[in-house]
Amino acid sequence: MKLTSRQTYKVVRAALERGRFKQVDLEEAAGVSFGLVNRAVRWMVSRKFVSKEGGQYEVIAPAALAGAFSLFRQLGEARPSSFSVDADGKTLLKALKEHGAVLCLTSALSYYGDYPRDPVVSVYADKALADSLKRMAPGGTRVEIFSDDLGQKGDFVEMRGVRLTSRVRTIIDLLCSEKSYAAGQLMKKTWEKA
């Protein structure tokens, strides 16, 4: 099962977001066929990421399931466009918003807790933002632009007027990059049992 295929990804993301679920819940949340949901759930159960009790399923190893994405996806391999620009936070944020950029990796992580700000601003955006950044004066703020290989609008949220990746997508992205060390606190916050 290739976790990074767009339809399978929707099912696994929905399972990670819910924790406990029925297959029909995932079918509705992911908007995919019941057959695909069934195959994905059986795969997760066979790999011991999910357990079944009665008609209910539970993700019992969410960090391991999220980490399995790194077998199929490495953000570092898809070298991002990188720019060093002379822009203060306000100016840069305005440019990012104008081009529909979505904060990702540690840039998104900083919105979910007290993770110290990374000097690199990481975003999902298109070529238009890259063209805009090329026109800015060179400086000390580094911006890395990634293309959204998973292409899921449901992965993005808005917080304090800024678009960023959801908690689950941020964790998956960190685990699929050289920044997996930073995912620990967010995983605890997201999946720790009350």
C-alpha positions, 0 to 999 in steps of 0.5 A: 500500500503506497501511503502517499497516493492521494486517495490512500493519504486521505484515509490514513490522515482521517484515521490519524485525526480521529484516533477511534473510528468506524470505516464508514466514518473514514469513507465520509471524511476522506470522500473515497470509496468504501473499498479503498477505505477497507483496503487501507484499514486492513493494511493498517491493522495488519501492520499493527498501527490500528486495532479492531474491537467489535466494529470500532477501530483505534489507531494504537501507534499513531507516531509509527503510522505517521512515520511510515510516510517517510518510507515513501516520501522525503521532502529533502529529495524534492529540493525546495526553491530557496531564497535569501531576502531582505524583509522584515516579518510583516513584509514577508508575511504579506508576500506569503499571504498574497501568493496563497503560501502555507507555512509548513515544517518548523514554520508551522510547528511554531504556531502549535507550541513553544518550539523556538523559531527556525531561522528558515521560513518553510512554505508550500507555494507555487512559482508566483511566490518564487518570482516575487521573492526573486524581485526582493533585495537579497538579505538574511531571511531564508525562505524555502518553497516546497511544492505540495506533493500530497495536494490536500486542501484539508491539510491546511488551517488558518491560525492568527491570520496565517495559513499553515499545515494541520497538526497531522500534516505538520507531523508527517512533513517533519517525519519526512524531512531532516527535521523529525527530531522536532516532531516529538512535542507535537505528537504528544500533544496530538495523540496523548491519551487524556 
